[in-house]
Amino acid sequence: MSGQIPLIKLDDQRWEIPVSYKKGMRVPGLVFADEKSLPKIRTDQSLEQVANVAFLPGIVKHSLAMPDIHWGYGFPIGGVAATDPEQGGVISPGGVGYDINCGVRLLRTNLTEADVRPRLRELVGALFSKIPCGVGQSGEINLGKKEIRQMVREGSGWAVRHGYGSAEDLSCTEAGGCLDGADPDAVSERAYQRGMDQLGTLGSGNHFLEVQVVDQILDAALASKFGLETGQVTVMIHSGSRGFGYQICEDSLDATRHALTKYKITVPDIQLACAPVHSPEGKQYLAAMRCAANFAWANRQCLMVLTKQVFEHFFQRSPTDLGMDLIYDVAHNIAKFEQFTINGKTKVLCVHRKGATRAFAPGNSELPEQYQDTGQPVIIPGDMGRNSYLLVGTQQAMEETFGTCCHGAGRAMSRTAALKAAHGSSIRKELEARGIIVMARGEKGIAEEQPAAYKDVNQVVDVVSRAGLAKKVVRMRPIGVIKG
């Protein structure tokens, strides 16, 4: 457990793990949390993982942990680290994770809760029938080998080019929905086999599609710029690169484990296997990871279009009348090269975000024109019984966390523990009694993802807000959920 790790309190939201804690740490750990959340954080190995990440060659400033931190593979989920490629900086598959570019997109609509509530069960049923969800579920978009190779080069742009959405969607997607440098030749045949029929599918685990209602306006001026007001219906889609990305991670681990010996890199945990960014192994992983990231963006783009089709048919209203526009799409598990000022010098760093959300400030050149004065939209989902948030990025985040904040509530119990806690009860019926309709492939998935399995997202978001890493815009609550 992490109970014995020394934490130096810097202020009410910041705690430091000193480099003296473990011989070999190159930088301190910086944990964003408050007094109330620390006891829960200390119940697993996540803080130890924060210290372990600080061993990575070329790491800059801190090994960071967001308030939704919990134990993960190598890196904690909620972990962030930037390495400097010109100073021997490495890339670590464990700093991205198995579900490469798992992420979230948020849509606004012109509908209100009053429009949806009377037919909510039917609407959720229509979404559940149209959108494939669950382990191994296939979609209606079947690709040949040539097509999937092209798709993983182009990302969301491929989907738009094939009739799934519009060019405006690309400007409202992180990185325009495509990372340059994706190389289809870096991907195994097994990964392609797993991804052939998974485009436009939700998947399982914590992936979901939610119909939500704006229940609090937290910044009226910003909410107005996003076209949001109290009582308005929004839709949130959470999915990733499916089996395609999982296989790419699996394929990369052996190569990076061998790289530890080849490049004489010492890490305290083999799950932190890594390779120098400029090495053949590092370049190979990055080229394949970018393919998975592009797959995920294309996947969410297709899922959004399928969702719009359901709404249009269900309400018998035109797309313009429904006003179903993409606010933004953010990645949660990714490594990207981004420019920051470090000790007065401009550097291009390899930023690992593992269960963390980019939160760029107003004026950043990577943001589209409509968000230059607001800052990047930051989407933070909670569990299916509480809330989700739309925030915007800040200059504080740029200076302190490489433009990053938390990505969700964070698990409070394992899936096994959640199943045990749910024994003898119906989470579905409990949620329905609160006005939330949930449809899934089985009760097991609902039990694993029950609200009690997660930290309270309201508390988590309060920490990043008080720390100045993101500014709250609106809060939403779920009314309809489909899950795998």
N, C-alpha and C positions, 0 to 999 in steps of 0.2 A: 504494500500500500504506500501511498504518498504522504503518510502522516508525519514522517520524520524529516521531510525535506524542509530546510530553513527558508522562510519567506520574509523578506524585509519589506515592511510597509512603506511605500513611497507616498501614497495618499489614499483616499477612500476607495479608489477604483484600480490602483496599480500596486503590484507586489513583485519584488525582484528575487530571483534565485541567483545568488552570487556565484561568480566563477570559482570561488574557493570550495564550493560544495563538492565538486568532482574534478579530480585532476584530469586535464584534457579538454575541459570546456574552453572554448575560444572566446565566447561572449556570454554575458549574463542571460538568464531567462527573464522575460517580462510577461507577467500574467495579469490580465484584466479581469477583476472580480471584486465583489464586495464581501463584507464580513459574513453576510447571511449565506452566500453561496459557497464559501470556502470549505466548510465541513463536508459537503457533498462531493466537491472536486477532489478532496483528499481520500475518498473511499476507493479509488482505483489507481492505476499506475500512470495516469496522464501527466502529472507533474514530473515524474521521473523521465518520461518521454521528452518533455520540454528540455530538461537538462541534457538528455542524450543528443537531441538535435543540435545543441550548441557545440558538438564535436565536429560538425561537418566542415571540411576544408572550404575556405573562402566565405564563410558566413559573415554577414554584415550586421553590426549594431546589436541585435538581440535575437534570441529564439523566442518567438511570440506565441501567446496563448490567449484566445478569445474567451469570453465568459461562458460560452456553450461547450467548453472543452470536455472531452471524455476520451477514454482509452481507445486507441486505434492501432493500425498496422504501422509500426515504425514511428511515424509522426502521430501525435494525438490528433483526433478529430477536433477541429478548432485551432490547429497549429499553423503558423506562418513562419517562413524563413526565406531570406533573400541571400543569394550567394553572388560573388563577383567573379565572372568568368576570367577576367584578366589577372586575378590573384589566386588562381587554382580552384576557383569555385566549381562545385559539383552539382549534378542533377540526381535526384533520388526518387525512384518510383514510389517509395513509401511516403514521400511528401506530396504526392498527387492522389494515390489510392487506387483501388480496383475500379471504382465507378468513375472513370475519367470523364470530366465535364458533366457530372451530375450537376444540375442547376435548375433555376426557376424562372418562369416568365409570367408576367402579370398583364391581364387585359382589363380594360375598362369597358363598360357598356352604358347604354342609355336607359337600361331597365332599372326598376326599383324593386325592393323586396315585395311590395304590394303586387307587382306584376307577376312575380315568380312564385310566391308562397302558396297560392291556391292549387298550383299544379306541380309543386316541387318534386313530389315522389315520381311523377311521370317524367319530368325533365331529367332527374338523376338516372332513371331507368333507361331513358333514351341515350344518354351519354355512356352508360355502362354497356349498352348493346353495340354502340358504334365504335368505341375505343377499346382495343384489345389491352387487357391488363392481367397481370399474373405471371408466374414463372413459366418461361418457355412459350408464351403466347405469340402467335404469328400475326402479322398485319396484312392488310390488303395490298401493300406496296411491295411487290416482289421484284428484286433486282437481279440481273445477271452479273457475271464477274466484271465485265467492262463497265457496267453502270455503277456498281458499288465503288469501283476504283475511282471513277470520276467524281462521285458524290463525296468521298472522303477527302478529295483535293479541294472541293469547292464549298462544303458545308451548307449553310442556309441558302447561299446563292444557287446551289444546284436545285434545292427544293423550289425556290421562287421561279427559276428558269423552267421548271416542269409543272408550273401552274399552282404551286402551293404557296399562296400569299403574293405579296407585292414588294417592290424595291424599298418602299418606306419601312417595311419590317426590318430590313437589314440595318438601317441607320439606328434602330432602337434595340439592337442586339450587341452585347459586348463583343468587341473586335470585329464588328460587322458580320458576326456569325461564321468567321473563317480565320484560322491561323495559317499564315504563309509557311511554307517549308514542310508541309505534309507530304510524305513520300509513300505512295501505295506499295512500293517494293519493299518497304521496311516492315510490312505487316504479314503475318503468317497465314497460310492457307486455312488453318483451323479458325482463325479470327474471322476471315471472310465467310466461312461456312456458317458460323454462329450469327453473323450479322445480316445475311442475305434477306431474311424475312422479318426483321425486327424494326425496320423503319416505320415510324408512326405507331409505336407501341409504348405503353406506359411502364411496364415491368412490375416488380413486386417490392417487398420491403417497405421503406418509407416513401416510396414514390406515390404520387396522388394527383388527382385533378379535383379542385375544390371550387364550388360556387360559393361566393362570399358576399357579405354586405358591409359597406363602410359604416362603422358604428361610432367613430370618433374622428373629428378633424383636429389635428394637433398643430397645424400651421396653415391658416386659412389662405394666405397668399400663395404658398407653394401648392396646396391642394387645388386651388383654382387653375394654376398653370398646368396641372396634370388632368384637369377636367373631372375632378372628383368632388362629391358632396355627400353628406350624411344620407344613409338609406339607399345609396346607389349599389347596384350589383357589380361585382368584379369576378374574374375567373383567374385562378392560379394553377399553373401546370408545373409539376416537379418530376423530372425524369432525367436520364443520362444516356450513356453510350451502350447500355445493355450488355449482352454477352460479347459483343465486338470489343468494347473497351476492357472488359474483364480479362479477356484472353490476351490482349496486348500487354496488360500489366503482368499477367502470369508469365508470358513469354520473356519479359524483360528482366525478371528477377534473377534468373541464372546468370545472365551476362553481367549484370552489375555486381553480383556476388563475386564472380571471378575477377572483376575489375578492382575489387578491394586489394587483392594480393598483387595484381599486376602493377598498380599505382601506389602501393605501400600506404594505403589509407586505413587508419584505425578508427573504428566506431564501436561503441559499447553494446550494440545490438545489431545482429545480422539483418534485421528487418530495415535497417538504415543503409543497406547496400546502395552504393552510388558510384558514379563515374565522373571524371572531370567533364565539364560542359563541352570542351573542345576536343575530347577524345573520340575515337571511333565508336565506342560503346555509348558515350553520352549523346552523340549525334544520332545514332541509331534509335535510341529510346525517344528522343525528342521528335524525330521524324514520324515514328509510329504513334506517339502520344497525340500529336497534332491531328493525325488521321482520326483518332478516337474522339478528340474534341470536336472536330468538324462533323463527325457522325452524330454526335449528341445535339449539336445546334440544328442540323437538318431534321433530326428526330422531333425536337420540340417545335420546330417550324411546322412540320406535317401534323403533329398533334393539335396545334393551334387551329389549323385550317379545318381538321376534322371536327373540332369543337364548334367552330363557327357554323359549319354545315348543319350540325345538330340544332343549334339555336335558331338558325334561319328557317329550317323546316318545322321546328316545334312551334315557334311563335308566328310563322307565316308573315314575317317582316323582312324587308330588304336589309342587306348588310349596312347600308347607309343609315337606315332608320334605327337599326340596333346599335350602331355606334361602337361596334366591337373592334377597338383599336389596341394595338400592342403598346403598353407603356414602356416596358424594358424586359430584357432577358439577361440574367447574370449567371456566370459559372461559379460553382462551389469547389470543384476539385480539379486543379489545373496548375501548370507551371508556364509562366510567360516572361518574355523579356520586356522590361519596362524601364523608363528613364527616371532617375531620382537624383537629388542633390545630396551628397554625403560629404560632410566636412568642407562645404563650399565648392566641391567638385561635382560636375555632372557625370553620372555613371549609368551604364546600362546593366541592370541586374537581372538575374534569373530568380523570379519570385515564385516560391511554392505556396499555394493556398490549398490547404487540406481541410475541407469543411469550413471555408471562410469566404467572404464576399468582397469583391473589389468595391471601393468606396471613394472614387476620385472626386476631387474638389471642383468647384466652378472654374471655368476658364481652361480646363485641361484639354489639350489638342486632340486627345482620343475620343472626346465626347461629341455627339452630334450637335448641330447648331441649336436645336430647341432646348438642349440641356446645358448650354454654355453658362447661363446665368443662374441655374438652379443647383448645379452639381449633379453627379451621376445618380440616377435612381438606384436605391439599395433595397432589395426585396428580402425580407426575413420572415419565413413561414414559422408558425408554431405547430402545436399538435392539433388534431382534428376536433378537439373540444374547447379550445380557447381562442387565441387570436393570431393574426399575422400582421405585419407592418410594412409600410412603404416609408423609407427614409431617403435622405440624400447625403452624399459624401461631403467631407470637409477638408480644409487645409491642415487641420490638426492630424487627421489620418495620414495625409501625404507625408507629413514630417515625422510621424512617430511609428506608423505601422505599415509603411509602403502602400498607403492608400487602401487599407483593408479594415473590415469589421467582421462581426460574427455572421453566421449563415443560418441560424435557426435557434431552437430552444436547447438542443443537446439532450441526449438520452440520460435518464436518471436511473434506469434499470435495464438489464440485458433482456433480450427477447425471451430467453428461458424463464427469467424471473417474472417477466410480464405475463407469460402464459400461466405460471403458477398463481400469480396474484388474481388473475381473472377466472380461476377455476370455480365453476358453479354459478357464474354470473353471465349475463349477456351484455357486452359492451355496446352492441348495436342498439339494443332496446333502451339502455341507459341514455345514449346519445339522442335517440329519437324522442325520448321524454323531454329533452331540452331543445327540441325543434331542429335537430340535425339529422338528416337522412343519409345513411351510409350504405353503400353497396360494394361488395367485394366477392372474390371467388370462394371464400370460406371464412368461418368464424376465427380460425387460427390467426390469419393475417390481421384481423381487426384487433384481436386480443394483444398481439405483439406490439401493435401501434397505438394502444389505448392512451388516453391523455396522461394517466398516472405514470406511464413509462418515460415521460419527458419532463424536463425542468419547465418551470413557468416562463414562457417566452416574454411575458411582460417584465419580469425581473431582469432577464438577460438583456433585453433591449434597453432598459433603464440604465444598465451599467455602461453600455457603449455610448448612450446619449449623454450621460453625466461626464464621461471621459472625453467627450467632444469628437468621437470618431465618426459619428453620423448624427443627422438631425431628423427628428421624427416629423412625418408629414401627415399620414393617416393611419388609423388602426382599423382592421377588418375582423369579422368573425365568420366562421364557416356555417353554412346552412345545408349544403349538400356535398357529399364526398364520394368519389369512386377510388377504389384501391385494388391492388392485385391480390 
